[in-house]
């Protein structure tokens, strides 16, 4: 996956989703974002909001940290595609959940909105022979991503999902 600005020095590392019921969550505004970052280790993040709506919502937010050389893009999705995605995720979980967990996670089927968090980090491939290069050669530090994942999950009263593993994340 290419980075947000097609900069070859930034590479995709992770994608997570936060699924939630839009009716139970107020729209994320620039004021709420500022409050979320205030007095946190990430208070110096640069924030750019794209596609701001009259009610204060957004279509995309870009969080960047020049210090950590990392970027998290957050996309807001809603509607039929989210309902479809919720159903697919629940169907994938169904086989591995016991009956009590199935009832607990049925809530997923009612989720009507989603934040998609896409994490990029600064990464310059060392001058090595390709066979000698590994992912461990990067400076992967997902702290900013995990911070945003926790804050946005709490704000939305939603559920954080890792699509790569098909698992629900505990962000507390």
RAURJO-V643383 format. One record per residue. N is the residue number from 1. RES is the residue in one small letter. SS is DSSP state (H for helix, E for strand, L for the rest). NEAR is the number of other ideal C-beta (glycine too) atoms within 10 Angstrom. D_FIRST is the distance of its C-alpha to the first C-alpha in whole Angstrom. Layout:
# RAURJO-V643383
n & res & ss & near & d_first
N & RES & SS & NEAR & D_FIRST
N & RES & SS & NEAR & D_FIRST
This chain:
# RAURJO-V643383
n & res & ss & near & d_first
1 & x & L & 9 & 0
2 & x & L & 11 & 4
3 & x & L & 18 & 7
4 & x & L & 17 & 9
5 & x & L & 10 & 11
6 & x & L & 7 & 10
7 & x & L & 12 & 11
8 & x & L & 10 & 11
9 & x & L & 12 & 13
10 & x & E & 20 & 10
11 & x & E & 18 & 7
12 & x & E & 16 & 6
13 & x & E & 20 & 9
14 & x & E & 18 & 10
15 & x & E & 17 & 10
16 & x & E & 25 & 14
17 & x & E & 24 & 16
18 & x & E & 26 & 20
19 & x & E & 27 & 22
20 & x & E & 27 & 25
21 & x & L & 16 & 28
22 & x & H & 18 & 28
23 & x & H & 8 & 32
24 & x & H & 13 & 32
25 & x & L & 14 & 30
26 & x & L & 13 & 31
27 & x & L & 13 & 28
28 & x & L & 21 & 26
29 & x & L & 16 & 28
30 & x & H & 13 & 27
31 & x & H & 9 & 31
32 & x & H & 14 & 29
33 & x & H & 21 & 26
34 & x & H & 11 & 29
35 & x & H & 13 & 31
36 & x & H & 20 & 28
37 & x & H & 18 & 27
38 & x & L & 9 & 31
39 & x & L & 6 & 33
40 & x & L & 12 & 29
41 & x & L & 10 & 28
42 & x & L & 18 & 25
43 & x & L & 10 & 28
44 & x & L & 11 & 26
45 & x & L & 23 & 23
46 & x & E & 10 & 22
47 & x & E & 14 & 22
48 & x & E & 12 & 21
49 & x & E & 17 & 21
50 & x & E & 11 & 20
51 & x & L & 11 & 22
52 & x & L & 14 & 25
53 & x & L & 11 & 28
54 & x & L & 5 & 31
55 & x & L & 8 & 32
56 & x & L & 14 & 29
57 & x & L & 17 & 26
58 & x & L & 19 & 23
59 & x & L & 13 & 20
60 & x & E & 16 & 17
61 & x & E & 23 & 18
62 & x & E & 16 & 16
63 & x & E & 22 & 18
64 & x & E & 20 & 18
65 & x & E & 18 & 20
66 & x & L & 11 & 21
67 & x & L & 10 & 23
68 & x & L & 18 & 20
69 & x & L & 16 & 17
70 & x & E & 24 & 15
71 & x & E & 26 & 14
72 & x & E & 27 & 13
73 & x & E & 20 & 13
74 & x & E & 23 & 15
75 & x & E & 17 & 15
76 & x & E & 19 & 19
77 & x & E & 15 & 19
78 & x & E & 14 & 23
79 & x & L & 11 & 25
80 & x & H & 8 & 25
81 & x & H & 10 & 21
82 & x & H & 19 & 21
83 & x & H & 16 & 25
84 & x & H & 10 & 23
85 & x & H & 19 & 20
86 & x & H & 24 & 23
87 & x & H & 13 & 25
88 & x & H & 11 & 22
89 & x & H & 21 & 22
90 & x & H & 18 & 26
91 & x & H & 11 & 26
92 & x & H & 12 & 24
93 & x & H & 17 & 26
94 & x & H & 12 & 29
95 & x & L & 6 & 30
96 & x & L & 10 & 29
97 & x & L & 15 & 31
98 & x & L & 8 & 35
99 & x & H & 7 & 37
100 & x & H & 8 & 37
101 & x & H & 13 & 33
102 & x & H & 13 & 33
103 & x & H & 10 & 35
104 & x & H & 12 & 34
105 & x & H & 16 & 30
106 & x & H & 12 & 31
107 & x & H & 15 & 31
108 & x & H & 21 & 27
109 & x & H & 13 & 28
110 & x & H & 13 & 30
111 & x & L & 26 & 27
112 & x & L & 18 & 26
113 & x & E & 23 & 23
114 & x & E & 23 & 20
115 & x & E & 23 & 18
116 & x & E & 17 & 14
117 & x & E & 22 & 13
118 & x & E & 19 & 10
119 & x & E & 22 & 10
120 & x & E & 24 & 9
121 & x & E & 24 & 12
122 & x & E & 17 & 14
123 & x & L & 20 & 13
124 & x & L & 13 & 15
125 & x & L & 12 & 16
126 & x & L & 9 & 20
127 & x & L & 6 & 22
128 & x & L & 10 & 22
129 & x & L & 6 & 22
130 & x & H & 6 & 19
131 & x & H & 6 & 21
132 & x & H & 8 & 22
133 & x & L & 13 & 19
134 & x & L & 8 & 17
135 & x & H & 9 & 15
136 & x & H & 6 & 18
137 & x & H & 13 & 19
138 & x & L & 16 & 16
139 & x & L & 11 & 18
140 & x & L & 13 & 16
141 & x & L & 14 & 18
142 & x & L & 17 & 17
143 & x & H & 12 & 21
144 & x & H & 21 & 19
145 & x & H & 23 & 17
146 & x & H & 17 & 20
147 & x & H & 19 & 22
148 & x & H & 25 & 20
149 & x & H & 24 & 20
150 & x & H & 16 & 24
151 & x & H & 19 & 25
152 & x & H & 23 & 23
153 & x & H & 23 & 24
154 & x & H & 14 & 28
155 & x & H & 18 & 28
156 & x & H & 22 & 27
157 & x & L & 12 & 29
158 & x & L & 24 & 26
159 & x & E & 20 & 24
160 & x & E & 23 & 21
161 & x & E & 24 & 19
162 & x & E & 14 & 17
163 & x & L & 15 & 15
164 & x & L & 9 & 14
165 & x & L & 8 & 18
166 & x & L & 11 & 19
167 & x & E & 13 & 21
168 & x & E & 18 & 23
169 & x & E & 17 & 23
170 & x & L & 8 & 26
171 & x & L & 17 & 25
172 & x & L & 6 & 29
